[in-house]
Amino acid sequence: MQPQMPLQLPRLHQPGQDELGQHRTAQVGVESNWEDGREDITQQLDALADMSDAVVREFNKLENELTKQVNEKMRVEDKRPKKGNGAE
């Protein structure tokens, strides 16, 4: 039987780094391109909010129209003879 090697875990924090993973963030340039992307994201979110408002308005119109149609169909005219007109 061979002796087992102790399990070696990767080092997540290198001595001398202020924050975990800081060097990787700087290398990919996220900070320098972040400002450009925020404006695009904000515009897309504003457009999405406008579309959502339009959908809600249209559903409310549809609901009101369907409610009106149902109420019209549910009206029942009373065709029974009225009391007090001599027909008992």
Gaussian input, Z-matrix of N, CA and C with variables (Angstrom, degrees):
# hf/3-21g

backbone

0 1
 N
 C     1     B1
 C     2     B2     1     A1
 N     3     B3     2     A2     1     D1
 C     4     B4     3     A3     2     D2
 C     5     B5     4     A4     3     D3
 N     6     B6     5     A5     4     D4
 C     7     B7     6     A6     5     D5
 C     8     B8     7     A7     6     D6
 N     9     B9     8     A8     7     D7
 C    10    B10     9     A9     8     D8
 C    11    B11    10    A10     9     D9
 N    12    B12    11    A11    10    D10
 C    13    B13    12    A12    11    D11
 C    14    B14    13    A13    12    D12
 N    15    B15    14    A14    13    D13
 C    16    B16    15    A15    14    D14
 C    17    B17    16    A16    15    D15
 N    18    B18    17    A17    16    D16
 C    19    B19    18    A18    17    D17
 C    20    B20    19    A19    18    D18
 N    21    B21    20    A20    19    D19
 C    22    B22    21    A21    20    D20
 C    23    B23    22    A22    21    D21
 N    24    B24    23    A23    22    D22
 C    25    B25    24    A24    23    D23
 C    26    B26    25    A25    24    D24
 N    27    B27    26    A26    25    D25
 C    28    B28    27    A27    26    D26
 C    29    B29    28    A28    27    D27
 N    30    B30    29    A29    28    D28
 C    31    B31    30    A30    29    D29
 C    32    B32    31    A31    30    D30
 N    33    B33    32    A32    31    D31
 C    34    B34    33    A33    32    D32
 C    35    B35    34    A34    33    D33
 N    36    B36    35    A35    34    D34
 C    37    B37    36    A36    35    D35
 C    38    B38    37    A37    36    D36
 N    39    B39    38    A38    37    D37
 C    40    B40    39    A39    38    D38
 C    41    B41    40    A40    39    D39
 N    42    B42    41    A41    40    D40
 C    43    B43    42    A42    41    D41
 C    44    B44    43    A43    42    D42
 N    45    B45    44    A44    43    D43
 C    46    B46    45    A45    44    D44
 C    47    B47    46    A46    45    D45
 N    48    B48    47    A47    46    D46
 C    49    B49    48    A48    47    D47
 C    50    B50    49    A49    48    D48
 N    51    B51    50    A50    49    D49
 C    52    B52    51    A51    50    D50
 C    53    B53    52    A52    51    D51
 N    54    B54    53    A53    52    D52
 C    55    B55    54    A54    53    D53
 C    56    B56    55    A55    54    D54
 N    57    B57    56    A56    55    D55
 C    58    B58    57    A57    56    D56
 C    59    B59    58    A58    57    D57
 N    60    B60    59    A59    58    D58
 C    61    B61    60    A60    59    D59
 C    62    B62    61    A61    60    D60
 N    63    B63    62    A62    61    D61
 C    64    B64    63    A63    62    D62
 C    65    B65    64    A64    63    D63
 N    66    B66    65    A65    64    D64
 C    67    B67    66    A66    65    D65
 C    68    B68    67    A67    66    D66
 N    69    B69    68    A68    67    D67
 C    70    B70    69    A69    68    D68
 C    71    B71    70    A70    69    D69
 N    72    B72    71    A71    70    D70
 C    73    B73    72    A72    71    D71
 C    74    B74    73    A73    72    D72
 N    75    B75    74    A74    73    D73
 C    76    B76    75    A75    74    D74
 C    77    B77    76    A76    75    D75
 N    78    B78    77    A77    76    D76
 C    79    B79    78    A78    77    D77
 C    80    B80    79    A79    78    D78
 N    81    B81    80    A80    79    D79
 C    82    B82    81    A81    80    D80
 C    83    B83    82    A82    81    D81
 N    84    B84    83    A83    82    D82
 C    85    B85    84    A84    83    D83
 C    86    B86    85    A85    84    D84
 N    87    B87    86    A86    85    D85
 C    88    B88    87    A87    86    D86
 C    89    B89    88    A88    87    D87
 N    90    B90    89    A89    88    D88
 C    91    B91    90    A90    89    D89
 C    92    B92    91    A91    90    D90
 N    93    B93    92    A92    91    D91
 C    94    B94    93    A93    92    D92
 C    95    B95    94    A94    93    D93
 N    96    B96    95    A95    94    D94
 C    97    B97    96    A96    95    D95
 C    98    B98    97    A97    96    D96
 N    99    B99    98    A98    97    D97
 C   100   B100    99    A99    98    D98
 C   101   B101   100   A100    99    D99
 N   102   B102   101   A101   100   D100
 C   103   B103   102   A102   101   D101
 C   104   B104   103   A103   102   D102
 N   105   B105   104   A104   103   D103
 C   106   B106   105   A105   104   D104
 C   107   B107   106   A106   105   D105
 N   108   B108   107   A107   106   D106
 C   109   B109   108   A108   107   D107
 C   110   B110   109   A109   108   D108
 N   111   B111   110   A110   109   D109
 C   112   B112   111   A111   110   D110
 C   113   B113   112   A112   111   D111
 N   114   B114   113   A113   112   D112
 C   115   B115   114   A114   113   D113
 C   116   B116   115   A115   114   D114
 N   117   B117   116   A116   115   D115
 C   118   B118   117   A117   116   D116
 C   119   B119   118   A118   117   D117
 N   120   B120   119   A119   118   D118
 C   121   B121   120   A120   119   D119
 C   122   B122   121   A121   120   D120
 N   123   B123   122   A122   121   D121
 C   124   B124   123   A123   122   D122
 C   125   B125   124   A124   123   D123
 N   126   B126   125   A125   124   D124
 C   127   B127   126   A126   125   D125
 C   128   B128   127   A127   126   D126
 N   129   B129   128   A128   127   D127
 C   130   B130   129   A129   128   D128
 C   131   B131   130   A130   129   D129
 N   132   B132   131   A131   130   D130
 C   133   B133   132   A132   131   D131
 C   134   B134   133   A133   132   D132
 N   135   B135   134   A134   133   D133
 C   136   B136   135   A135   134   D134
 C   137   B137   136   A136   135   D135
 N   138   B138   137   A137   136   D136
 C   139   B139   138   A138   137   D137
 C   140   B140   139   A139   138   D138
 N   141   B141   140   A140   139   D139
 C   142   B142   141   A141   140   D140
 C   143   B143   142   A142   141   D141
 N   144   B144   143   A143   142   D142
 C   145   B145   144   A144   143   D143
 C   146   B146   145   A145   144   D144
 N   147   B147   146   A146   145   D145
 C   148   B148   147   A147   146   D146
 C   149   B149   148   A148   147   D147
 N   150   B150   149   A149   148   D148
 C   151   B151   150   A150   149   D149
 C   152   B152   151   A151   150   D150
 N   153   B153   152   A152   151   D151
 C   154   B154   153   A153   152   D152
 C   155   B155   154   A154   153   D153
 N   156   B156   155   A155   154   D154
 C   157   B157   156   A156   155   D155
 C   158   B158   157   A157   156   D156
 N   159   B159   158   A158   157   D157
 C   160   B160   159   A159   158   D158
 C   161   B161   160   A160   159   D159
 N   162   B162   161   A161   160   D160
 C   163   B163   162   A162   161   D161
 C   164   B164   163   A163   162   D162
 N   165   B165   164   A164   163   D163
 C   166   B166   165   A165   164   D164
 C   167   B167   166   A166   165   D165
 N   168   B168   167   A167   166   D166
 C   169   B169   168   A168   167   D167
 C   170   B170   169   A169   168   D168
 N   171   B171   170   A170   169   D169
 C   172   B172   171   A171   170   D170
 C   173   B173   172   A172   171   D171
 N   174   B174   173   A173   172   D172
 C   175   B175   174   A174   173   D173
 C   176   B176   175   A175   174   D174
 N   177   B177   176   A176   175   D175
 C   178   B178   177   A177   176   D176
 C   179   B179   178   A178   177   D177
 N   180   B180   179   A179   178   D178
 C   181   B181   180   A180   179   D179
 C   182   B182   181   A181   180   D180
 N   183   B183   182   A182   181   D181
 C   184   B184   183   A183   182   D182
 C   185   B185   184   A184   183   D183
 N   186   B186   185   A185   184   D184
 C   187   B187   186   A186   185   D185
 C   188   B188   187   A187   186   D186
 N   189   B189   188   A188   187   D187
 C   190   B190   189   A189   188   D188
 C   191   B191   190   A190   189   D189
 N   192   B192   191   A191   190   D190
 C   193   B193   192   A192   191   D191
 C   194   B194   193   A193   192   D192
 N   195   B195   194   A194   193   D193
 C   196   B196   195   A195   194   D194
 C   197   B197   196   A196   195   D195
 N   198   B198   197   A197   196   D196
 C   199   B199   198   A198   197   D197
 C   200   B200   199   A199   198   D198
 N   201   B201   200   A200   199   D199
 C   202   B202   201   A201   200   D200
 C   203   B203   202   A202   201   D201
 N   204   B204   203   A203   202   D202
 C   205   B205   204   A204   203   D203
 C   206   B206   205   A205   204   D204
 N   207   B207   206   A206   205   D205
 C   208   B208   207   A207   206   D206
 C   209   B209   208   A208   207   D207
 N   210   B210   209   A209   208   D208
 C   211   B211   210   A210   209   D209
 C   212   B212   211   A211   210   D210
 N   213   B213   212   A212   211   D211
 C   214   B214   213   A213   212   D212
 C   215   B215   214   A214   213   D213
 N   216   B216   215   A215   214   D214
 C   217   B217   216   A216   215   D215
 C   218   B218   217   A217   216   D216
 N   219   B219   218   A218   217   D217
 C   220   B220   219   A219   218   D218
 C   221   B221   220   A220   219   D219
 N   222   B222   221   A221   220   D220
 C   223   B223   222   A222   221   D221
 C   224   B224   223   A223   222   D222
 N   225   B225   224   A224   223   D223
 C   226   B226   225   A225   224   D224
 C   227   B227   226   A226   225   D225
 N   228   B228   227   A227   226   D226
 C   229   B229   228   A228   227   D227
 C   230   B230   229   A229   228   D228
 N   231   B231   230   A230   229   D229
 C   232   B232   231   A231   230   D230
 C   233   B233   232   A232   231   D231
 N   234   B234   233   A233   232   D232
 C   235   B235   234   A234   233   D233
 C   236   B236   235   A235   234   D234
 N   237   B237   236   A236   235   D235
 C   238   B238   237   A237   236   D236
 C   239   B239   238   A238   237   D237
 N   240   B240   239   A239   238   D238
 C   241   B241   240   A240   239   D239
 C   242   B242   241   A241   240   D240
 N   243   B243   242   A242   241   D241
 C   244   B244   243   A243   242   D242
 C   245   B245   244   A244   243   D243
 N   246   B246   245   A245   244   D244
 C   247   B247   246   A246   245   D245
 C   248   B248   247   A247   246   D246
 N   249   B249   248   A248   247   D247
 C   250   B250   249   A249   248   D248
 C   251   B251   250   A250   249   D249
 N   252   B252   251   A251   250   D250
 C   253   B253   252   A252   251   D251
 C   254   B254   253   A253   252   D252
 N   255   B255   254   A254   253   D253
 C   256   B256   255   A255   254   D254
 C   257   B257   256   A256   255   D255
 N   258   B258   257   A257   256   D256
 C   259   B259   258   A258   257   D257
 C   260   B260   259   A259   258   D258
 N   261   B261   260   A260   259   D259
 C   262   B262   261   A261   260   D260
 C   263   B263   262   A262   261   D261

   B1=1.4437
   B2=1.5254
   B3=1.3355
   B4=1.4537
   B5=1.5278
   B6=1.3148
   B7=1.4666
   B8=1.5339
   B9=1.3134
   B10=1.4643
   B11=1.5176
   B12=1.3293
   B13=1.4558
   B14=1.5233
   B15=1.3139
   B16=1.4606
   B17=1.5305
   B18=1.3088
   B19=1.4627
   B20=1.5196
   B21=1.3131
   B22=1.4550
   B23=1.5274
   B24=1.3052
   B25=1.4496
   B26=1.5171
   B27=1.3330
   B28=1.4667
   B29=1.5225
   B30=1.3057
   B31=1.4643
   B32=1.5183
   B33=1.3122
   B34=1.4459
   B35=1.5159
   B36=1.2864
   B37=1.4592
   B38=1.5174
   B39=1.2951
   B40=1.4598
   B41=1.5230
   B42=1.3043
   B43=1.4584
   B44=1.5258
   B45=1.3201
   B46=1.4481
   B47=1.5142
   B48=1.3243
   B49=1.4659
   B50=1.5199
   B51=1.3146
   B52=1.4657
   B53=1.5286
   B54=1.3281
   B55=1.4603
   B56=1.5187
   B57=1.2950
   B58=1.4536
   B59=1.5293
   B60=1.3016
   B61=1.4510
   B62=1.5141
   B63=1.2882
   B64=1.4593
   B65=1.5270
   B66=1.2893
   B67=1.4633
   B68=1.5197
   B69=1.3199
   B70=1.4652
   B71=1.5161
   B72=1.3052
   B73=1.4559
   B74=1.5166
   B75=1.2977
   B76=1.4592
   B77=1.5250
   B78=1.3185
   B79=1.4527
   B80=1.5336
   B81=1.3180
   B82=1.4605
   B83=1.5162
   B84=1.2974
   B85=1.4541
   B86=1.5124
   B87=1.2997
   B88=1.4594
   B89=1.5181
   B90=1.2895
   B91=1.4614
   B92=1.5186
   B93=1.3164
   B94=1.4564
   B95=1.5199
   B96=1.3373
   B97=1.4597
   B98=1.5275
   B99=1.2842
   B100=1.4578
   B101=1.5241
   B102=1.3056
   B103=1.4669
   B104=1.5281
   B105=1.3168
   B106=1.4575
   B107=1.5163
   B108=1.2891
   B109=1.4614
   B110=1.5118
   B111=1.3308
   B112=1.4667
   B113=1.5178
   B114=1.3139
   B115=1.4642
   B116=1.5248
   B117=1.3285
   B118=1.4641
   B119=1.5239
   B120=1.3155
   B121=1.4602
   B122=1.5281
   B123=1.3322
   B124=1.4621
   B125=1.5173
   B126=1.3213
   B127=1.4685
   B128=1.5207
   B129=1.3148
   B130=1.4641
   B131=1.5208
   B132=1.3245
   B133=1.4634
   B134=1.5275
   B135=1.3434
   B136=1.4663
   B137=1.5285
   B138=1.3273
   B139=1.4646
   B140=1.5227
   B141=1.3083
   B142=1.4615
   B143=1.5276
   B144=1.3238
   B145=1.4654
   B146=1.5238
   B147=1.3396
   B148=1.4656
   B149=1.5267
   B150=1.3308
   B151=1.4632
   B152=1.5275
   B153=1.3092
   B154=1.4681
   B155=1.5260
   B156=1.3348
   B157=1.4666
   B158=1.5216
   B159=1.3303
   B160=1.4671
   B161=1.5300
   B162=1.3206
   B163=1.4707
   B164=1.5258
   B165=1.3186
   B166=1.4722
   B167=1.5248
   B168=1.3447
   B169=1.4708
   B170=1.5188
   B171=1.3323
   B172=1.4659
   B173=1.5297
   B174=1.3123
   B175=1.4682
   B176=1.5279
   B177=1.3262
   B178=1.4632
   B179=1.5181
   B180=1.3461
   B181=1.4694
   B182=1.5232
   B183=1.3182
   B184=1.4591
   B185=1.5218
   B186=1.3157
   B187=1.4618
   B188=1.5253
   B189=1.3257
   B190=1.4677
   B191=1.5234
   B192=1.3253
   B193=1.4684
   B194=1.5272
   B195=1.3179
   B196=1.4679
   B197=1.5241
   B198=1.3205
   B199=1.4682
   B200=1.5233
   B201=1.3167
   B202=1.4654
   B203=1.5289
   B204=1.3313
   B205=1.4683
   B206=1.5269
   B207=1.3159
   B208=1.4669
   B209=1.5218
   B210=1.3237
   B211=1.4645
   B212=1.5257
   B213=1.3415
   B214=1.4665
   B215=1.5247
   B216=1.2954
   B217=1.4725
   B218=1.5260
   B219=1.3066
   B220=1.4602
   B221=1.5290
   B222=1.3138
   B223=1.4631
   B224=1.5240
   B225=1.3116
   B226=1.4586
   B227=1.5221
   B228=1.3052
   B229=1.4601
   B230=1.5184
   B231=1.3062
   B232=1.4637
   B233=1.5277
   B234=1.3290
   B235=1.4610
   B236=1.5168
   B237=1.3127
   B238=1.4697
   B239=1.5318
   B240=1.3195
   B241=1.4639
   B242=1.5361
   B243=1.3084
   B244=1.4544
   B245=1.5135
   B246=1.3013
   B247=1.4639
   B248=1.5202
   B249=1.3058
   B250=1.4499
   B251=1.5115
   B252=1.3132
   B253=1.4525
   B254=1.5298
   B255=1.3270
   B256=1.4618
   B257=1.5007
   B258=1.2749
   B259=1.4753
   B260=1.5157
   B261=1.3316
   B262=1.4685
   B263=1.4846
   A1=108.48
   A2=116.17
   A3=120.50
   A4=110.14
   A5=116.41
   A6=118.08
   A7=109.70
   A8=116.30
   A9=121.31
   A10=110.27
   A11=114.87
   A12=120.98
   A13=107.45
   A14=116.94
   A15=117.84
   A16=110.26
   A17=116.34
   A18=122.77
   A19=109.29
   A20=117.20
   A21=121.91
   A22=108.30
   A23=116.08
   A24=121.18
   A25=109.61
   A26=117.40
   A27=118.69
   A28=110.69
   A29=115.49
   A30=119.90
   A31=108.08
   A32=115.91
   A33=120.42
   A34=111.83
   A35=117.13
   A36=120.25
   A37=108.36
   A38=114.93
   A39=119.72
   A40=108.48
   A41=116.88
   A42=119.06
   A43=110.02
   A44=116.51
   A45=120.98
   A46=113.63
   A47=118.04
   A48=120.46
   A49=108.64
   A50=115.56
   A51=119.46
   A52=111.02
   A53=116.05
   A54=119.53
   A55=109.40
   A56=115.31
   A57=122.21
   A58=110.07
   A59=118.31
   A60=122.61
   A61=115.26
   A62=118.50
   A63=121.87
   A64=111.59
   A65=117.86
   A66=121.18
   A67=111.97
   A68=117.65
   A69=120.21
   A70=111.25
   A71=118.28
   A72=122.22
   A73=110.75
   A74=117.47
   A75=121.37
   A76=110.54
   A77=117.86
   A78=120.83
   A79=112.67
   A80=118.76
   A81=120.01
   A82=112.82
   A83=118.82
   A84=121.89
   A85=114.62
   A86=118.28
   A87=121.04
   A88=110.90
   A89=117.01
   A90=120.20
   A91=111.79
   A92=118.31
   A93=120.24
   A94=112.36
   A95=118.91
   A96=121.68
   A97=112.62
   A98=118.51
   A99=121.42
   A100=111.79
   A101=118.69
   A102=121.98
   A103=111.00
   A104=118.68
   A105=122.31
   A106=111.34
   A107=117.42
   A108=121.52
   A109=113.67
   A110=117.17
   A111=119.50
   A112=111.62
   A113=117.35
   A114=119.93
   A115=110.63
   A116=117.36
   A117=121.32
   A118=111.04
   A119=115.89
   A120=120.40
   A121=110.25
   A122=117.11
   A123=120.91
   A124=110.59
   A125=118.23
   A126=121.32
   A127=111.14
   A128=116.74
   A129=120.31
   A130=111.00
   A131=117.30
   A132=120.52
   A133=111.25
   A134=117.32
   A135=120.59
   A136=110.78
   A137=117.07
   A138=121.05
   A139=110.67
   A140=117.02
   A141=121.19
   A142=111.00
   A143=117.33
   A144=121.32
   A145=110.50
   A146=117.47
   A147=120.91
   A148=111.28
   A149=116.64
   A150=120.33
   A151=110.91
   A152=116.92
   A153=120.83
   A154=110.71
   A155=117.07
   A156=120.61
   A157=111.05
   A158=116.98
   A159=121.09
   A160=110.96
   A161=116.91
   A162=120.73
   A163=110.27
   A164=117.09
   A165=120.97
   A166=109.83
   A167=117.54
   A168=120.78
   A169=110.87
   A170=117.04
   A171=120.57
   A172=111.53
   A173=117.66
   A174=119.57
   A175=110.86
   A176=117.53
   A177=120.20
   A178=111.11
   A179=117.92
   A180=121.10
   A181=110.25
   A182=116.72
   A183=121.59
   A184=110.98
   A185=116.37
   A186=120.28
   A187=110.83
   A188=117.14
   A189=120.20
   A190=111.53
   A191=117.38
   A192=121.01
   A193=110.93
   A194=117.59
   A195=120.21
   A196=111.28
   A197=117.47
   A198=120.90
   A199=110.00
   A200=116.89
   A201=121.77
   A202=110.54
   A203=116.78
   A204=120.99
   A205=111.32
   A206=117.31
   A207=121.10
   A208=109.66
   A209=117.16
   A210=120.47
   A211=111.36
   A212=117.56
   A213=120.58
   A214=110.89
   A215=117.96
   A216=121.86
   A217=112.07
   A218=117.31
   A219=120.76
   A220=112.53
   A221=118.37
   A222=120.22
   A223=108.98
   A224=114.88
   A225=120.84
   A226=107.55
   A227=115.22
   A228=119.74
   A229=107.94
   A230=115.70
   A231=121.08
   A232=108.41
   A233=117.44
   A234=122.89
   A235=112.12
   A236=117.26
   A237=119.64
   A238=109.16
   A239=114.93
   A240=117.25
   A241=109.23
   A242=114.96
   A243=119.87
   A244=109.98
   A245=115.38
   A246=120.63
   A247=109.33
   A248=115.14
   A249=119.49
   A250=113.74
   A251=119.37
   A252=120.00
   A253=111.44
   A254=117.13
   A255=122.35
   A256=113.69
   A257=119.53
   A258=120.81
   A259=107.80
   A260=116.47
   A261=120.16
   A262=111.70
   D1=133.87
   D2=-178.70
   D3=-87.63
   D4=144.72
   D5=177.71
   D6=-69.74
   D7=140.95
   D8=-179.37
   D9=-80.12
   D10=140.27
   D11=176.52
   D12=-80.29
   D13=141.23
   D14=177.05
   D15=-66.25
   D16=143.28
   D17=-179.37
   D18=-69.36
   D19=126.06
   D20=179.86
   D21=-106.68
   D22=119.10
   D23=177.76
   D24=-90.86
   D25=146.87
   D26=178.73
   D27=-67.09
   D28=148.01
   D29=178.56
   D30=-80.91
   D31=125.02
   D32=179.92
   D33=-91.02
   D34=-25.59
   D35=-177.60
   D36=-122.89
   D37=121.82
   D38=178.80
   D39=-91.82
   D40=138.27
   D41=176.27
   D42=-58.65
   D43=136.79
   D44=178.64
   D45=97.75
   D46=-8.91
   D47=176.47
   D48=-89.61
   D49=139.48
   D50=178.79
   D51=-75.15
   D52=-44.06
   D53=-177.50
   D54=-131.68
   D55=149.43
   D56=-179.80
   D57=-62.31
   D58=127.12
   D59=175.64
   D60=75.67
   D61=6.74
   D62=-176.26
   D63=-60.50
   D64=-40.55
   D65=-177.13
   D66=-66.02
   D67=-33.90
   D68=179.72
   D69=-68.82
   D70=-39.31
   D71=180.00
   D72=-62.81
   D73=-43.57
   D74=-179.29
   D75=-67.16
   D76=-33.24
   D77=-176.85
   D78=-68.72
   D79=-34.29
   D80=-176.87
   D81=-87.57
   D82=-4.87
   D83=174.26
   D84=76.09
   D85=26.26
   D86=-179.52
   D87=-62.08
   D88=-42.68
   D89=-177.55
   D90=-62.50
   D91=-42.27
   D92=-175.74
   D93=-70.82
   D94=-28.76
   D95=-178.15
   D96=-99.23
   D97=-2.72
   D98=-175.41
   D99=-63.55
   D100=-42.74
   D101=-177.38
   D102=-59.74
   D103=-42.19
   D104=-179.49
   D105=-63.01
   D106=-42.91
   D107=-177.15
   D108=-71.10
   D109=-30.93
   D110=-178.06
   D111=-62.79
   D112=-40.73
   D113=-179.22
   D114=-64.64
   D115=-42.39
   D116=177.52
   D117=-61.77
   D118=-44.42
   D119=-179.80
   D120=-63.05
   D121=-42.45
   D122=179.53
   D123=-62.51
   D124=-43.32
   D125=178.70
   D126=-63.28
   D127=-41.41
   D128=179.63
   D129=-66.21
   D130=-39.73
   D131=178.78
   D132=-67.27
   D133=-38.50
   D134=176.32
   D135=-62.59
   D136=-43.41
   D137=178.21
   D138=-63.55
   D139=-40.73
   D140=178.21
   D141=-64.08
   D142=-39.68
   D143=177.79
   D144=-64.36
   D145=-41.50
   D146=177.77
   D147=-62.69
   D148=-42.12
   D149=178.34
   D150=-65.09
   D151=-39.84
   D152=178.82
   D153=-63.41
   D154=-41.79
   D155=176.97
   D156=-61.23
   D157=-41.71
   D158=178.94
   D159=-63.05
   D160=-41.26
   D161=178.90
   D162=-62.76
   D163=-43.63
   D164=179.84
   D165=-62.75
   D166=-43.95
   D167=178.67
   D168=-59.08
   D169=-45.12
   D170=-178.35
   D171=-66.61
   D172=-38.82
   D173=177.28
   D174=-65.95
   D175=-38.28
   D176=177.42
   D177=-64.65
   D178=-41.24
   D179=176.24
   D180=-60.68
   D181=-46.38
   D182=179.96
   D183=-61.26
   D184=-44.46
   D185=179.88
   D186=-61.81
   D187=-43.36
   D188=179.00
   D189=-63.55
   D190=-42.05
   D191=179.45
   D192=-65.67
   D193=-43.71
   D194=179.18
   D195=-66.03
   D196=-38.31
   D197=177.24
   D198=-62.55
   D199=-42.40
   D200=178.42
   D201=-61.60
   D202=-45.19
   D203=-179.76
   D204=-63.83
   D205=-42.33
   D206=179.85
   D207=-64.14
   D208=-44.35
   D209=-179.89
   D210=-62.75
   D211=-37.94
   D212=177.83
   D213=-66.08
   D214=-40.87
   D215=-179.35
   D216=-71.46
   D217=-24.80
   D218=-176.41
   D219=-87.19
   D220=-8.06
   D221=178.01
   D222=-66.23
   D223=131.24
   D224=-179.33
   D225=-121.36
   D226=127.51
   D227=178.22
   D228=-88.25
   D229=131.61
   D230=179.17
   D231=-80.17
   D232=110.31
   D233=-177.94
   D234=-100.90
   D235=8.16
   D236=178.60
   D237=-73.85
   D238=149.85
   D239=177.92
   D240=-65.86
   D241=144.13
   D242=-178.94
   D243=-82.73
   D244=142.93
   D245=179.00
   D246=-75.31
   D247=149.56
   D248=175.76
   D249=90.80
   D250=3.20
   D251=177.48
   D252=-102.53
   D253=15.53
   D254=175.79
   D255=90.97
   D256=-2.88
   D257=-179.48
   D258=-103.90
   D259=87.96
   D260=177.24
   D261=-113.37

